[in-house]
Amino acid sequence: MEKDQCPHCVKRAKEDARREEINFAILVAIMPLMVVTIMGNMGLFH
């Protein structure tokens, strides 16, 4: 069931994919900081 998509839909799909990629990159970049913070806090309570 294939149908042609309007140019607006195609453009929006590309923007959504790009935004999702950027959000994932930010999450991956922040992950080490979160791990270090959690480990530091756990170390303080022991």
N, C-alpha and C positions, 0 to 999 in steps of 0.2 A: 504494500500500500504506500507507494512513493508519490509524493506530490511536490510541486515547486513551492519554495518558500519565498516570501516577500523579502526584498532587500533589507527592510527594517529588522525583520526577524533574524536574518543571517548576521547583520551587524551586531545586534544585541547578543546573540549567542557567542560571537567572537569576544565581545567586551566582557561578558560573564566569565568566559574561560580564562581570559587574561587576568581578571580580578581574582578569580579563584587561585590561579597560579601565584600571584603576588601574596595573597593571604597565607598560602602554604609556606612560601619562602620566609615570611615574617615569623610564622610559628616555629619553623625549623631554626631560625636564627635566635629566637628567644629561649628555646628549650634548654641549652646549656646553662643560661643564667638562672632559670627556674630550678634546675637540678642542683646547682651550687648553693642557691639560697635555701632549698629544703635540707640539703645535707648540713649546711652551716647551722640551721635552726635545730636539727636533730642533735648535732654535736653539743650545742649549748645546754640541752636538757639532760645529758647523760652525766 
